[in-house]
Amino acid sequence: MENIELKDMYRELGIGDEVLGFGAEIEEGLRERFAGIDAVAEYNQMKVIRGMQVNRVSDIHFAATTGYGYNDLGRDTLEDVYASVFHGESALVRPQLISGTHALHVALSGNLRPGDELLSPVGKPYDTLEEVIGIRDSVGSLKEYGVTYRQVDLLEDGGFDFEGIEKALNERTRLVTIQRSKGYATRPTLSVERIGELIAFIKSRKPEVICMVDNCYGEFVEKLEPTDVGADMIVGSLIKNPGGGLAPIGGYIVGKKECVDKASYRLSAPGLGKEVGASLGINQQLYQGLFLSPTVVAGALKGAIFAANVYERLGFGVVPDGRESRHDIIQAITFGTPEGVIAFCKGIQAAAPVDSFVTPEPWDMPGYDSPVIMAAGAFVQGSSIELSADGPIKPPYAVYFQGGLTWYHAKLGILKSLQQLLDDGVVNIHNCP
């Protein structure tokens, strides 16, 4: 009786029996994989709880501060919790860090000086960092302040070009930036283990260099974080994984105290650093979001794996594939046509709890070099731990799917995307193996 009722609910949400049956067959084969994800989530849940208990979190820490924010006990304790959970000496966790890109900019500009060189040993960074660095000319870029940039691309098989990296390291190399996730590329996401191998190699050649990891989309996917394998700084956004869907804004920088302090002076002002910055009454959401994050990430991860298996079965290129180990929550699907990307995003939008009636369209979004389509009917604008998808309208016409505060919502999103592709004539379920 329950199954019949559930099918009726999916039908009311626009999912036909053909798509529902196809999805059920895929899901059945993933039960063992999902159990492994739950085991990692349980470990990380205990890690977060321990971090909160060790730092004696109390309801007094949820109180609001205004103005300068001097002596904000809740803010300072939250930063201690982040340092404990991510095994860093110090942390900067602030609503004044408005995005992952902003947090990365603060970390970079706080720790680089004129004449320094920034090295990326994993190829081109995410599009919005191009103007921060000065790869694309922009007012206020690191390039304008006399910081040069060098990159070493990954090998064709996704491996590190160790010979090229060794040649690129020089007396001016001050900071190495390592992007864990793939961004708008179809390269593999880097595991924490591989990041550790890369950092060890770089430190063996230049011990004093700062190794910073863009940890966006990777938090709590594995038991270890990059700070566990030698990273001097990790940086991320609170409206991605660690905010658990509750954080309304914010970013974090965790790592060596000297690196975090320098970033804080860039965020506020020289001489002020971490001492100022009011929490404005959102501390409870930041604490509770972190508490929920391991479970939320597990749901998003299940959705990504489900998407990989669904679209791989239909013959589309997916990165990672349906069987690979996972190191972030993003699933890339290459459709090869703009129609495929647009139909997929329309389906994701139609599955949203907010603005489900809106039709997403490509537009010239600031920070990108081509039109971008974004689907996100979210409670928090731009929150990519919530069900969302986006992609640039340019070859190879790949879409990047992520999020879902629960597994059930992520599942609905993928089924809805498949239904839209089927309705638009982009796919034919009967032709798949």
N, C-alpha and C positions, 0 to 999 in steps of 0.2 A: 504493500500500500504506500509506504514511504517513498519507494523508488518512483512510483507512478506520480506521486505528488511533486517530487523533485523535478521530474521531466516536464511536468506542467509549468513549474516555475521557470525553467529554462526556456520553454516555448514562449511564455509571456515576455521574456527578455529578448526574444527574437532569434533564438537558437533552434535551428531545425533538427529533426531526428537524425538526419544523415551526418551532420557535423557533431552532434552529441555522441553518436555511436562511435564515430572515428576517434573522438577525444577520449572516450571511455576505454577503448582498446589500448591507446597509448599510455594512459594513466595506469592501467593494470600492470604494465610491465615496469613501472617505476617505483613500486612499493618498497623494495629493498633499498634502492638509492635514497628514497625519501627518509627512510629510517636512519641512514647514516648522517643525513643533514640534521635531523633532530638530535642526534648524539652530540654533534658539534655545538648546536644551539644550547644544549643543556650545560656543556662545559663552560661556554662563554657566559651563560646566565649566572653560573656560580661565581665566575670571575668578576662580573659587575657587582653582584651582591656583596662579595668580599671587599671590593674597593669602597663601597658605600659604608660598610660596617667598620672597616679599619679607620675611616676618616670621620666616624661618629656623626653621620648625617642625621639631622633632626628637623622638625618642622619649623624651627626658627630660621633655617636656611632658605625657606621659601619666601621670606619677607621681602618686600620691594624696597629699592633705594632709588633716589632721584639725583638730579644735579651732577656733581662731580663723582658721586659714588664712593667717596672715601670710606674705608672700613666696611665694605660690603662683605659680610661674613659668608653669606650664601654663595656669592660669586667665587670667593677665594677657596672655599671648601669644594665647590664643584670642580675647580681646576686641580685641586689635590686628588679628587676622585679620578679624573681623567688621567693624571700622571700615574696613579696606582694601577688603573685598569690597563693602560697601554705601556706600563713599565718605562716611564720616562722620568727624568729628574724634575721636570717642571712642565707646566701647561698654560696655554692662553686659550680660554674658552669664552667667547664674547658674542653678544648680539650685534656689537658694532662691526664684526666681521660678516659682511652681508652675503657672501657667497664663497664657494670653493675657489674661484678665480681670485677674489679679493684676498682670501687667506693666503693663497700662494704668492700673490704680489707682495703682501706684507712680509711674509717669511723671506722672500728673495731680496727685496729692497732693504730690509733690515739687516741682512747679513752680507750684502755685497757692497763694495766701494768702487769709486772710479778707478779704472785700470784693471779691475778684476775680470776674470773670464768665467762664464757660466757654461757648463758642458752637459749636454743630454746624450747619454750613451745608448738610448733606446729609440732613436729617431725623433721625428717631429712631435712636439707636444700638442695637446688639445688646442683646437682652433682659437679659443678665447685667450690663450696665453701668448699667441703670436704677437699681438700688439703690446702686451705687457713686456715682453722681451725686446721687441723691436724687429722681429723677423719681418713683420709688416709695419711700416712706419706709423707711429702714433705719438701724439703729444703726451709727454711724461713717461715714455718707455725707458727701460733700463739702458737701452742704447743711447738715448739722449743724455744720460748721466755718465756715459763713458764706460759702461759695462759691455764687453763683447760677448759673443755667443758662438759656440761651436757644437755641432752634433755629429754623432756616429750612428748610422742607420743599422738596424738589425740585419742579420744575414737573411737570405731568402727562406731558410727553414725556420726563421724566428729566433735563432740563436744569437748570442752576443758576439760582436766582432772584437774579440779581446785584443787582437793585434792593432786594429784601428783605434781602440780606446787608449791603449798604451801610447800610441803616437800622438793622440790628441791631448793627453795630459801634459801640461807644461808649467813653467814657473808662475804663470798668471792664473792658472785654474784655481779658483777659490771655492766653488760650490758645484756639486754634481746633482742634477735633478733627475729623478727616476719616476716615470709615470707608471703606476701599477696597472691601471686599466687601459683599455685599448683606445678610448676616445673615438673619433670618427675615422677609425682605421680597422682593418680586418686582421690585424696581427693578434697573436695570442696574448691574453692577459698574463702578467707575471705572477707566479706563485711567490709566497714569502720565502720559500727555500731558494728559488732562483735569484730573488732580490738579494738575499744574504750572500750568495756566491759572487754576485756582481760587486757588492759593497766590499767583500773581503779582497777581491782582486784589485779594486781601485785603492783601497787603504794600503795594500801591500806595496803599491807603486808610489802613493802620495798620502802618507798617514794623516797629515794635517788637513786634508780637504774635507769640507762639510758634505755629507751625503744626505740629501733631502728626498723623501718619497711622497709623491702625490698619492695619497691613500684613498681618494674618492672612490666610492662604490665597493671598496674591499673590506671595510671594517666588519669583523665578526663572521666573515665567510669561512675563515680557518681558525684554528686554535691559537696560532701565533700571529703577531703583527710585525711589521718591518722594524720597529724599535727593539724587538726581541732578537734581531739578527744583525744589529750594527748600525741601523739608521740613526743619524744625529737629530733628524727632525722628521715627523710625519705631519701631514697637513690634510684637512678635509672640511666638509660642509656638514652642518647640523641638519639641513633639510635633505640630506641623503641618509646613509645608514645609521649613524650614531644618534640622530635625533628621534628615531623610532616613530616618526610620523607626527609627533607632538610638538617638536621644536618649531616655532613660527619663523625663526631666522637664526643665523649664527654660523660660526665656523670655529675650528680649533687648530692649534699648533702644539704638538707635544714633542719633547725631546730633551736635549742637553740644556741646562739652565742658561748658559751663555747665549745659545742660539735663540731661545725663547725670549730672554730679556731683550735682546737686540730687536727682535720682531715687535715686542711690546712698545719700544720707543718709537718705532715707525708708526704703529697703530695710533698711539696717543701723541706724545711729544717727548723730545729729549728731556730727561730729568723727571718725567712723570711715569712712564712705563705702565706697569700693571696696577699702580696704586689708584688709578682713576678708571671710570667707566661704569655708570649705573646699570643695574640689571633690570630696572623698569618693571618689576613684577612678573617676569617670565621664568624665574628660577625653577619653580615647581615643574613647569613643562619640560625644561631642559633635564632635570634630574629624572623625571618619570619617563621621558623619551629614551634616555640612556638605559634605564632599567628594562624597558620593553624591547630595546633594539635587537638583542640576539634572536628573539622569537620572530620579530618582524622581518629581519634579514632572512631567516630560514624560510618564511613564506614566500618572499620575493625570489629566493634561490630556487625553490621548487617550481615557481612559475617560469623562470628562465630555462630550466631543464626541460620542462614540459614543452615550452615553445620550440626549443632546439629539436626535440624528437618529432614534434608535429610537422615542422617545416622541412626537416631533413627527409622525412618520409615522403613528402610531396615533391622532393627533388631539388629544393633550393639549397644554396650554399649557406651554412651556418657556422659561426665561430663564437664559442667553442662548439664542437659537434655534440651529438646526443650522449656520448659515452665518456668524454674527457672529464678529468677532474676540474673543479670550478674554483676560481680565485677572485671573482667579483660577481655582482648581480646582473651584469649587462649581457644581453644576448643580441648578437649581430645576425641579421638575416639579409642575404643579398637577393633581391628580386630581379635586378637587371633592367628594370623599366621604372620610370617615375610613377606609372599607374599602380604598380605593385606597392610601392612605398606609401602612396597617398591612400590607397584602399586599406592597407594595414592600419594606418594611423586613424582613419575614419572609424574603423571597428573598435580600436582601443578607446577612442573618445566616447563612442556610443555605449561603452560598458561602464563609464564613470558614474560615481554617485553625485558629482557636481558638474553642471554644464554638459550633461549627456546629449542634449538637444543641439549642441553647437557642432558645426562641421569645420574641422581644421583645414587650413589652406597654407601653402608655402608662402613665406614672406622674407624680406631682406632684414634679417634680425641683426642687431648690432653685435659686432665681434666676429662675424662669420663672412667668408668670401663668396658665398653662394646662397640662394634662397634655402631656407630651412623650414620644414614642417614639424610641428610639435603637437602631440596629443597629450593632454593632461587635465582631466577634470578633477582637480585636487582641492583638498581643504586648505592647503598652504600653496600659494602661487609658486610654481617652479619646483615644487618638491618632487624629486625623482626617486625617493623611496616609496612614494605613492605610485599607483599604476600609471605608467607613462611610456611614451615612445616618441622618437624624433629621428630625423635624418636629413642630411643635405640633399637637395635635388641636383645631383651631379653623379656621373659614373663613379663607382659601379652600381649606384642606386641601391644602397644598403640602408636598412632601418635598424635602429638601436632601441631595444625594448628593455625596460627595467621596472622594478618596483611591484607594488601590491602589498598593502598593509596586512593582508591575510592571503593565505594560499588560495582560498576559495575565490577571492576577487581576482587574483592573478589568473586563475584558471578561466574564469568568465571572460576576462579580457582577451585571452588567446582564442577561445572559442568564438567570440564576437568578431575578432579580426579575421578568422578563417571564414566565418559566415559572410563577411563583407567581401572578401576576395572571391568567394564562390558566387555571390550575387552579381559582382561586377565582371564575372567571366575571366578573372585572372588565373584561377586554378580550377582543376577538375579532380575531385577526390577519386573518381573511378579510374583515373589513369596512373595512380601511384602504385608502387609495388605491393 
